[in-house]
Amino acid sequence: MSSYSTSRERTTFQPQQPGTDDIALLGAPLVLLVSIGMLALKLPPDVVLPALAMMSTLFALVSGLVAWRAQGRVKSGAELAAGIFAFGAVAACILGDPDQAALFLK
């Protein structure tokens, strides 16, 4: 159903109710920022980005599985969260050094 309703007299806009899209839009970046902070405090500086890439990939996988199994508004929110986490993982991979990731896994 559209957010707009039309009648013979005029067209009106009915805003959608806040849903899980808003939660995913705010919650996923917040989880990434908290993860960066925790990793920065606990790990040596050279391995923060590889660890963030691995953790964000795991978060994207879990969010993607939730989106795959869910329906309706939960599905769209989980898809959005999975995309945000995947973007964070790719950004961390681009900025990080692959040699440090190999050392991190040893």
Order of alpha helices (4+ residues) and beta strands (2+ residues): beta-beta-alpha-alpha-alpha-alpha
